[in-house]
């Protein structure tokens, strides 16, 4: 270690003079953009290293525990046998929106344990940490606060499975980027894991008790009191994570009713500079000369990317897009006509079912034509639905509609949320490297460099629906923002991360038009990458507050209930911690709106409508059936179609026909 100002090295392997001074944006020799990769160094030993030091000859300590990788083209040190404390980061790879990724180890010598280095940590482009949740709480609107808590509950089961729920019991460890909740690192649970959820109630009750005297608005005070009641039930053991999520969803819906959410969609697909055909499709296709197929709610966006190297990829993507479009319309119509909001678990399962229906349409077409292995049609996809949610009195003053934004994807089509808070990737690619990381075998970065590491692990139509695992999530719109869905031809080479400020942010702020800016954005992507079909759909979301008073539905006379003293020392002041030892506010009435454990009658009717839609899509598939040249040779007796590719078989993430595909 030393205090000398280090260089940063160019990532271009052909650069003759790769050494540059820190602070430059481009290499002084070859003009390649310099890559600044900031890492979070875990542990007290790393935190004690003075700022300005160099560690292991390559890491520059910019701030306590924040290290800059000065040789970003060089592979990090990763031992053949990873330490146990690194494994939860690998197994939680699917949760990369909230959890950092394991980067490598820094050998600290015989006297100290090796330091784990994390990438995808809550650090901005300059390596500065994002604020903790208690620092961000005071300046946020109530809808955003509830969004953070909902993400916390979404994370809880995954962290519990890895024994790291203690990561959520430190306010300093929970970081905030706009609407995103992000962990700084993972912390192992102590022996008493069962009591951790009650301790979460302790933490938030203490924090809210310290925060409430500082509030200046009636809405903040009302929310704080109701969240205290929520925490009280958690502390008493009356609510588990699922029950707490149900009550929190009611608070979220009531708060959403105070806003008007408008959505406008635009989409564009381009074959690229090197392709004669376009296997991508999208909805809406704003600049297509063809009229749209039927009217549909503006809160729907779809991107489909037919798998390259497979015959008739453009047919697969078209079939999937048409199927998803019709099913999305049926789901939205059901939500509006039923007059009842659809609970998040039910909506999530319905969207998964939509993707499986589209999958089986393509798979059936493959089977009927005897397509096997690389001949099977398939497509990746990303789907967004701003689902209307009717709200009725007494939870609101008058019947109104809120919208829940659901995002689903299969394969490597991606979704990003762009706002004043930054560019947040909402999806994680379905690739073999990710599957390997989730097994704990090797880090994602290392697995990605293996042969076929970037190959697609699943796609619509490649297998039967029983082997398909679509990813569905809810994103609560708590600000103006742009939801961007795109194929890999658009997102390749970090294009979105490099250009979101220039294009996407202008759309959000209103300084640039949606349609023309998206058209320019895609054209620039084609000019820069251009080797693949390029598609992007943008859903612009505008959130406007309504001057509507929301009555408190918990109106029954309270009953006094004495709580046991808190069992956990929070990070609050001594005065706030002392409040944990006192009798809490009495809880409100236990009257709640009944939650539904199954589908309501209108929802069953909606599923029936979806079934009718399937018949129409099958008719479309028959129309699109290829000519005799795509069928098995009529001069011989075709063999029975083989079963779909096994779940472990990769799908090639390329459009080149020459790339070999591993057998089952």
C-alpha positions in Angstrom: 0.0 0.0 0.0 1.1 3.5 -0.7 -0.2 7.0 -1.0 0.8 7.7 -4.6 -1.8 8.8 -7.1 -2.4 5.7 -9.3 -3.0 5.4 -13.0 -6.1 3.9 -14.6 -5.5 1.6 -17.5 -7.3 1.5 -20.8 -9.4 -1.6 -21.5 -8.4 -1.7 -25.2 -6.0 -4.7 -25.5 -4.4 -3.2 -28.6 -3.6 0.2 -26.9 0.1 0.9 -27.1 0.0 3.3 -24.1 -2.8 2.1 -21.8 -1.7 4.1 -18.7 -3.9 7.2 -18.0 -4.3 9.7 -15.2 -7.4 9.1 -13.0 -10.1 11.6 -14.0 -9.7 11.3 -17.8 -12.8 10.1 -19.7 -11.0 8.7 -22.7 -7.6 7.1 -23.2 -5.1 9.7 -24.2 -3.6 7.2 -26.7 -6.5 5.5 -28.4 -9.5 7.5 -27.3 -11.3 4.4 -25.9 -13.7 5.4 -23.1 -12.0 4.6 -19.8 -13.9 2.2 -17.5 -14.3 3.3 -13.8 -15.4 0.2 -11.8 -16.0 1.0 -8.2 -16.2 -1.9 -5.7 -17.4 -2.2 -2.2 -14.8 -3.9 0.0 -16.4 -5.9 2.8 -15.2 -6.0 6.4 -13.5 -3.9 9.1 -10.0 -4.5 7.8 -10.9 -3.0 4.4 -12.7 -0.1 6.1 -9.6 0.8 8.1 -7.3 1.2 5.1 -6.5 5.0 4.6 -8.1 6.8 1.7 -5.5 7.3 -1.1 -3.8 3.9 -0.5 -3.2 1.3 -3.2 -4.1 -2.2 -2.3 -2.6 -5.3 -4.0 -1.1 -3.0 -6.6 -4.4 -2.5 -8.4 -7.1 -1.2 -6.1 -7.2 2.5 -5.2 -9.0 3.4 -2.0 -11.2 6.3 -2.9 -13.3 6.4 0.3 -13.6 4.0 3.3 -14.5 0.6 1.8 -14.9 2.1 -1.7 -12.1 0.8 -4.0 -11.5 1.7 -7.6 -10.3 -1.1 -9.9 -7.4 0.6 -11.8 -7.0 -2.4 -14.2 -10.6 -3.2 -15.3 -9.5 -5.4 -18.2 -7.6 -7.7 -15.8 -9.5 -10.6 -14.2 -10.0 -10.4 -10.4 -8.5 -13.0 -8.1 -11.0 -15.8 -7.6 -9.8 -19.0 -5.8 -10.9 -22.4 -7.1 -12.9 -23.0 -3.8 -14.9 -19.9 -2.9 -15.3 -19.1 0.8 -18.7 -19.8 2.3 -19.4 -16.1 3.0 -19.2 -15.5 -0.8 -21.8 -18.1 -1.7 -25.0 -16.1 -0.8 -24.0 -13.4 -3.3 -23.8 -16.0 -6.1 -27.1 -17.8 -5.2 -28.9 -14.5 -5.0 -27.8 -13.5 -8.5 -31.4 -13.3 -9.7 -31.9 -10.5 -7.1 -29.2 -8.3 -8.7 -31.5 -5.3 -8.6 -31.2 -5.3 -4.8 -28.1 -7.4 -4.0 -24.4 -6.7 -5.0 -22.5 -9.3 -7.0 -19.3 -11.1 -6.0 -16.4 -9.7 -7.9 -13.3 -11.4 -6.4 -11.0 -11.6 -3.4 -8.2 -9.4 -2.3 -5.5 -11.3 -0.5 -4.6 -9.3 2.6 -1.8 -11.5 4.0 -1.5 -14.0 6.7 -2.6 -11.7 9.5 -6.0 -10.7 8.1 -8.8 -12.6 6.3 -9.1 -12.0 2.6 -11.4 -9.2 1.6 -14.5 -9.9 -0.5 -15.0 -7.3 -3.2 -18.4 -6.6 -4.6 -19.5 -5.1 -7.9 -23.0 -3.8 -8.6 -22.9 -2.1 -5.2 -25.0 0.9 -4.3 -22.4 3.4 -5.6 -23.0 6.1 -8.3 -20.8 6.8 -11.3 -18.3 8.7 -9.2 -18.0 6.0 -6.6 -20.1 7.8 -4.0 -22.5 5.8 -1.9 -26.2 6.3 -2.3 -28.0 7.5 0.9 -29.2 5.1 3.5 -33.0 4.6 3.8 -33.2 6.7 7.0 -31.3 9.5 5.3 -33.7 9.4 2.2 -36.9 8.8 4.2 -37.6 12.4 5.2 -37.5 13.9 1.7 -39.6 11.2 0.0 -43.3 11.1 -0.8 -45.4 8.5 1.0 -45.9 6.4 -2.1 -42.1 6.0 -2.5 -41.7 5.1 1.2 -44.2 2.3 0.8 -42.5 1.2 -2.3 -39.2 0.8 -0.4 -41.0 -1.2 2.3 -42.7 -3.4 -0.3 -39.3 -4.2 -1.9 -37.9 -5.1 1.6 -40.7 -7.6 2.1 -40.2 -9.0 -1.4 -36.5 -9.6 -0.5 -37.2 -11.2 2.9 -38.0 -14.8 1.7 -34.9 -15.0 -0.6 -32.6 -13.6 2.1 -34.1 -16.0 4.7 -33.3 -19.0 2.4 -29.7 -17.9 2.5 -29.6 -17.0 6.2 -28.8 -13.3 5.6 -32.0 -11.5 6.7 -29.8 -9.5 9.1 -28.8 -7.5 6.0 -32.2 -5.8 6.4 -31.8 -5.1 10.1 -29.3 -2.3 9.6 -30.6 1.0 8.3 -27.1 1.9 7.2 -26.9 -1.2 5.1 -30.2 -0.5 3.2 -29.4 2.0 0.5 -31.7 4.0 -1.8 -31.4 5.0 -5.5 -34.6 6.7 -6.4 -37.3 4.1 -6.0 -34.8 1.3 -5.8 -34.0 -0.4 -2.5 -30.4 -1.7 -2.6 -28.2 -3.6 -0.1 -24.7 -2.5 0.6 -23.6 -6.1 1.5 -25.0 -9.3 3.0 -24.9 -10.0 6.7 -25.1 -13.5 8.2 -27.9 -14.2 10.6 -27.2 -15.1 14.2 -28.4 -18.3 15.8 -32.0 -17.0 16.5 -33.1 -16.7 12.9 -36.8 -17.2 13.6 -37.0 -14.0 15.6 -35.5 -11.8 12.9 -38.8 -10.8 11.4 -40.0 -9.6 14.8 -36.8 -7.7 15.1 -37.6 -6.0 11.8 -40.8 -4.8 13.4 -38.8 -3.6 16.4 -36.4 -1.6 14.1 -39.1 0.1 12.1 -41.3 0.8 15.1 -38.3 2.5 16.8 -37.4 4.4 13.7 -41.0 5.6 13.1 -41.3 6.6 16.7 -38.2 8.8 16.3 -39.4 10.2 13.0 -43.0 11.1 13.7 -42.3 14.1 15.9 -40.5 15.6 13.0 -43.3 15.4 10.4 -45.0 18.6 9.3 -48.0 17.2 7.2 -51.1 15.4 8.2 -50.6 12.7 5.5 -47.1 11.9 6.8 -48.4 11.7 10.4 -51.3 9.4 9.3 -49.0 7.1 7.4 -46.5 7.0 10.3 -49.2 6.0 12.8 -50.6 3.3 10.5 -47.1 1.9 9.9 -46.6 1.9 13.6 -49.7 -0.3 13.9 -48.3 -2.5 11.1 -45.0 -2.8 13.0 -46.8 -3.6 16.2 -48.4 -6.6 14.7 -45.1 -7.8 13.3 -43.5 -7.4 16.7 -46.2 -9.4 18.4 -45.8 -12.2 15.9 -49.3 -11.6 14.5 -48.0 -11.0 11.0 -45.5 -13.0 8.9 -43.8 -11.6 5.8 -46.8 -12.6 3.5 -49.4 -11.2 5.9 -47.4 -8.0 6.3 -47.2 -7.7 2.5 -51.0 -8.0 2.2 -51.6 -5.1 4.6 -48.9 -3.0 3.0 -50.4 -3.5 -0.4 -53.7 -2.0 0.9 -51.7 1.0 2.1 -50.0 1.3 -1.3 -53.3 1.1 -3.2 -54.9 3.8 -1.0 -51.9 6.0 -1.6 -51.9 5.3 -5.3 -55.5 6.6 -5.4 -54.2 10.1 -4.5 -52.4 10.2 -7.9 -53.4 10.1 -11.5 -51.0 7.9 -13.5 -51.0 8.4 -17.3 -49.0 6.2 -19.6 -48.0 6.7 -23.3 -46.2 4.0 -25.3 -44.0 4.1 -28.4 -42.0 1.4 -30.1 -39.6 0.8 -33.0 -37.8 -2.1 -34.5 -35.0 -2.0 -37.0 -33.3 -5.0 -38.8 -29.8 -3.4 -38.3 -27.0 -2.8 -40.7 -26.0 -6.5 -41.3 -29.3 -8.4 -41.5 -31.7 -8.8 -44.4 -34.6 -10.0 -42.2 -35.9 -8.8 -38.9 -36.7 -11.4 -36.3 -37.7 -8.8 -33.7 -41.3 -7.6 -33.2 -42.8 -5.1 -30.8 -46.0 -3.5 -29.6 -46.6 -0.8 -30.2 -44.8 -0.5 -33.5 -45.2 3.3 -33.8 -43.5 3.8 -37.1 -44.8 0.7 -38.9 -46.7 1.5 -42.2 -49.2 -1.3 -41.3 -52.2 -0.5 -39.1 -52.2 -1.9 -35.6 -54.0 -5.2 -35.1 -56.9 -4.2 -32.9 -57.2 -1.5 -30.2 -55.4 -2.1 -26.9 -54.9 -0.3 -23.7 -52.0 2.2 -23.9 -50.4 0.7 -20.8 -49.1 -2.4 -22.7 -45.6 -2.8 -24.1 -44.1 -5.9 -25.7 -40.7 -6.8 -27.2 -40.0 -10.2 -28.8 -36.7 -11.2 -30.2 -36.7 -14.4 -32.4 -33.8 -16.6 -31.5 -31.0 -16.4 -34.1 -29.7 -19.6 -35.5 -33.2 -21.1 -35.4 -35.5 -21.4 -38.3 -38.4 -19.1 -38.5 -37.5 -16.9 -35.6 -39.5 -14.1 -37.0 -42.6 -16.3 -37.0 -42.0 -17.2 -33.3 -41.7 -13.6 -32.3 -44.8 -12.6 -34.2 -46.8 -15.4 -32.7 -45.7 -14.5 -29.2 -46.4 -10.8 -29.7 -49.9 -11.4 -31.0 -50.7 -13.9 -28.3 -49.4 -11.6 -25.5 -51.1 -8.6 -26.9 -54.5 -10.3 -27.0 -54.1 -11.8 -23.5 -53.0 -8.5 -22.1 -56.1 -6.9 -23.4 -58.3 -9.6 -21.9 -56.6 -9.2 -18.5 -57.0 -5.4 -18.5 -60.7 -5.8 -19.5 -61.2 -8.2 -16.7 -59.6 -5.9 -14.2 -61.8 -3.0 -15.2 -65.1 -4.9 -15.5 -64.7 -6.9 -12.4 -64.7 -3.8 -10.2 -62.3 -5.4 -7.8 -58.5 -5.0 -7.6 -56.4 -8.0 -8.4 -54.0 -8.9 -5.6 -50.4 -9.0 -6.5 -49.8 -12.8 -6.2 -52.8 -13.5 -8.4 -51.8 -10.9 -11.0 -48.3 -12.3 -11.0 -49.6 -15.8 -11.7 -52.0 -14.6 -14.4 -49.1 -13.0 -16.2 -47.0 -16.1 -15.9 -49.9 -18.1 -17.4 -50.0 -15.6 -20.3 -46.4 -16.4 -21.1 -46.9 -20.1 -20.9 -49.9 -19.9 -23.3 -47.7 -18.0 -25.8 -44.9 -20.6 -25.2 -47.2 -23.5 -25.9 -48.6 -22.0 -29.1 -45.1 -21.9 -30.5 -44.1 -25.3 -29.1 -47.2 -26.9 -30.6 -46.4 -25.4 -34.0 -42.9 -26.8 -33.6 -44.2 -30.3 -32.8 -46.7 -30.3 -35.5 -44.0 -29.6 -38.1 -41.5 -32.0 -36.6 -39.0 -29.3 -35.7 -36.2 -30.5 -33.5 -33.1 -28.9 -31.8 -32.0 -25.8 -33.8 -34.9 -26.1 -36.1 -37.4 -25.3 -33.3 -38.8 -21.8 -33.5 -38.3 -19.8 -30.3 -38.2 -16.2 -29.0 -37.2 -14.2 -26.0 -39.5 -11.5 -24.7 -40.1 -8.6 -22.3 -43.6 -7.5 -21.4 -45.0 -4.6 -19.4 -48.6 -4.2 -18.3 -49.9 -1.1 -16.4 -52.7 -3.1 -14.8 -55.8 -1.0 -13.8 -56.9 -1.6 -10.2 -60.4 -0.4 -9.3 -60.6 1.1 -5.7 -63.9 1.6 -3.9 -65.1 3.2 -0.7 -64.5 3.1 2.2 -60.9 2.9 1.2 -61.3 5.9 -1.1 -63.9 8.7 -1.2 -65.2 7.6 -4.6 -64.5 4.7 -7.0 -61.3 5.3 -8.9 -58.7 3.5 -10.9 -55.0 3.0 -9.8 -52.4 1.2 -11.9 -49.9 -1.4 -10.9 -47.0 -1.8 -13.3 -46.0 -5.4 -13.9 -42.8 -6.4 -15.9 -42.2 -9.9 -17.1 -39.4 -11.4 -19.2 -38.0 -14.6 -20.6 -34.5 -14.7 -22.0 -32.3 -11.6 -22.5 -34.8 -9.0 -23.5 -34.4 -6.3 -20.8 -36.3 -3.7 -18.9 -34.9 -0.4 -17.5 -36.5 2.3 -15.4 -35.2 5.8 -16.2 -35.9 8.8 -14.1 -34.3 11.7 -12.3 -33.0 9.1 -9.8 -30.9 7.3 -12.5 -31.1 4.3 -14.8 -32.2 1.2 -12.9 -31.9 -2.3 -14.6 -35.1 -4.2 -13.6 -34.3 -7.5 -15.2 -31.5 -10.1 -15.1 -30.7 -12.0 -18.3 -31.7 -15.7 -18.5 -28.2 -17.0 -19.5 -26.2 -20.1 -18.6 -23.7 -18.0 -16.6 -26.5 -16.9 -14.3 -27.7 -20.4 -13.8 -24.2 -21.5 -12.9 -23.8 -18.7 -10.4 -27.0 -19.5 -8.7 -25.7 -23.0 -8.1 -22.8 -21.5 -6.2 -20.3 -23.1 -8.5 -18.5 -20.0 -9.8 -19.0 -16.2 -9.9 -21.2 -14.7 -12.6 -18.3 -12.8 -14.1 -16.2 -15.9 -14.3 -19.0 -18.0 -15.7 -19.8 -15.4 -18.3 -16.3 -15.9 -19.7 -16.8 -19.7 -20.1 -17.8 -21.2 -23.5 -21.5 -20.6 -24.1 -21.6 -18.6 -20.8 -23.8 -16.0 -22.5 -26.1 -18.6 -24.2 -29.8 -18.2 -23.5 -31.1 -20.6 -20.9 -34.8 -20.4 -21.8 -37.1 -18.9 -24.4 -40.7 -19.1 -25.5 -41.4 -22.2 -27.7 -38.1 -24.1 -27.1 -39.7 -26.4 -24.4 -43.1 -27.2 -23.0 -44.5 -24.8 -20.5 -43.9 -27.1 -17.6 -40.2 -26.3 -18.1 -40.6 -22.6 -18.5 -40.0 -20.2 -15.6 -41.0 -16.7 -16.5 -39.8 -13.8 -14.3 -42.6 -11.4 -13.2 -42.2 -8.4 -10.9 -44.2 -5.4 -9.8 -42.7 -1.9 -10.0 -44.6 0.8 -8.2 -44.5 4.0 -10.1 -43.8 6.7 -7.5 -42.4 9.4 -9.9 -42.3 10.4 -13.5 -40.2 7.9 -15.4 -39.6 5.9 -18.6 -39.9 2.2 -18.7 -37.7 0.9 -21.5 -38.0 -2.6 -22.9 -35.4 -3.7 -25.5 -33.9 -6.6 -27.3 -30.2 -7.4 -26.9 -29.5 -5.7 -30.2 -30.3 -2.4 -28.4 -28.7 -3.2 -25.0 -25.5 -4.7 -26.2 -22.2 -3.1 -25.3 -23.8 -1.2 -22.4 -25.6 1.0 -24.8 -28.5 1.9 -22.4 -26.1 2.6 -19.5 -24.0 4.9 -21.8 -26.8 6.9 -23.4 -29.8 7.0 -21.0 -29.0 10.6 -20.0 -28.8 11.9 -23.5 -32.0 10.3 -24.7 -34.2 8.8 -22.0 -33.8 11.6 -19.4 -34.9 14.2 -22.0 -38.1 12.3 -22.5 -38.8 12.1 -18.8 -38.2 15.8 -18.2 -40.3 16.7 -21.3 -37.5 18.5 -23.1 -37.6 15.9 -25.9 -40.6 14.2 -27.6 -41.2 10.5 -27.0 -41.6 9.3 -30.6 -38.8 11.3 -32.2 -36.3 10.7 -29.4 -37.0 7.0 -29.4 -36.5 6.9 -33.2 -33.1 8.8 -32.8 -32.1 6.5 -30.0 -32.6 3.3 -32.0 -30.9 4.9 -35.0 -27.9 5.7 -32.9 -27.8 2.1 -31.5 -27.9 0.7 -35.0 -25.1 3.0 -36.1 -23.0 2.0 -33.0 -23.8 -1.7 -32.7 -25.9 -2.6 -35.8 -24.9 -6.3 -36.1 -28.2 -7.5 -34.8 -31.9 -6.6 -35.1 -32.5 -3.7 -32.8 -35.8 -3.0 -31.0 -37.0 -0.7 -28.2 -40.3 0.2 -26.7 -40.7 3.0 -24.2 -43.6 3.5 -21.7 -43.7 7.0 -20.5 -45.3 7.3 -17.0 -46.6 10.6 -15.6 -47.7 10.8 -12.0 -49.9 13.7 -11.0 -51.2 14.3 -7.5 -55.0 14.6 -7.0 -56.5 16.8 -4.3 -58.5 14.0 -2.9 -58.7 13.3 0.8 -58.3 9.6 1.7 -60.4 8.6 4.8 -58.9 6.3 7.4 -60.7 2.9 7.0 -59.5 1.8 10.4 -62.1 3.6 12.4 -63.1 1.3 15.2 -62.3 2.2 18.8 -58.8 1.1 19.7 -58.0 -1.5 22.3 -55.1 -1.0 24.6 -52.5 -3.7 24.2 -49.2 -3.8 26.1 -46.2 -5.0 24.1 -43.2 -6.9 25.3 -40.0 -4.9 25.3 -38.1 -4.8 22.1 -35.6 -7.6 21.6 -33.2 -5.8 19.3 -30.9 -2.7 19.6 -31.6 -0.5 16.6 -29.3 2.2 15.1 -31.5 4.9 16.5 -30.6 7.5 19.1 -30.7 6.6 22.8 -34.0 8.4 23.1 -35.6 6.5 20.2 -34.3 3.2 21.6 -35.8 4.0 25.0 -39.1 4.3 23.4 -39.0 0.7 22.4 -39.2 -0.2 26.1 -42.5 1.6 26.6 -46.0 0.6 25.9 -46.8 1.2 22.3 -49.7 3.0 20.7 -52.8 0.8 20.9 -53.5 -1.0 17.6 -56.5 0.0 15.6 -59.4 -2.4 14.9 -58.6 -5.7 13.4 -61.2 -5.0 10.7 -59.6 -5.5 7.4 -60.8 -5.9 3.9 -61.0 -9.7 3.4 -58.1 -11.0 1.3 -58.9 -13.6 -1.4 -57.0 -16.8 -1.3 -58.3 -17.8 -4.8 -59.7 -16.3 -8.0 -62.9 -14.4 -7.9 -65.8 -15.1 -10.2 -64.9 -12.2 -12.5 -61.3 -13.4 -12.6 -62.4 -16.9 -13.6 -64.4 -15.2 -16.4 -61.3 -13.3 -17.4 -59.4 -16.6 -17.7 -62.2 -17.9 -19.8 -61.8 -14.9 -22.1 -58.1 -15.7 -22.4 -59.0 -19.2 -23.4 -61.1 -17.9 -26.2 -58.2 -15.6 -27.3 -56.0 -18.7 -27.6 -58.3 -20.1 -30.3 -57.8 -16.9 -32.3 -54.1 -17.1 -32.0 -54.1 -20.7 -33.1 -55.9 -19.6 -36.2 -53.1 -17.1 -36.7 -50.5 -19.8 -36.3 -52.2 -21.9 -39.0 -52.2 -18.9 -41.4 -48.5 -18.5 -40.7 -47.8 -22.2 -41.3 -44.9 -22.3 -43.7 -45.1 -23.9 -47.1 -44.2 -27.5 -47.8 -40.5 -26.7 -47.9 -40.6 -26.2 -44.1 -42.5 -29.5 -43.4 -40.9 -32.9 -43.1 -40.1 -34.5 -46.4 -43.4 -35.8 -47.8 -41.6 -38.7 -49.5 -40.7 -40.3 -46.2 -42.6 -41.1 -43.1 -41.8 -38.5 -40.5 -40.7 -39.8 -37.2 -42.6 -38.8 -34.1 -41.5 -35.4 -32.8 -38.9 -35.6 -30.2 -39.4 -34.1 -26.8 -38.3 -30.5 -26.3 -34.8 -29.6 -25.4 -33.9 -30.6 -21.9 -33.8 -27.8 -19.3 -30.0 -27.7 -19.1 -29.5 -27.2 -22.8 -28.4 -23.7 -23.8 -30.0 -21.7 -26.5 -27.6 -19.8 -28.6 -27.5 -16.0 -27.9 -26.6 -15.1 -31.4 -28.1 -14.8 -34.8 -25.3 -16.5 -36.7 -26.2 -19.9 -38.2 -22.7 -21.2 -37.8 -22.6 -21.2 -34.0 -22.8 -24.8 -32.8 -25.5 -25.7 -30.2 -24.7 -28.2 -27.5 -26.8 -31.3 -27.7 -29.2 -32.4 -24.9 
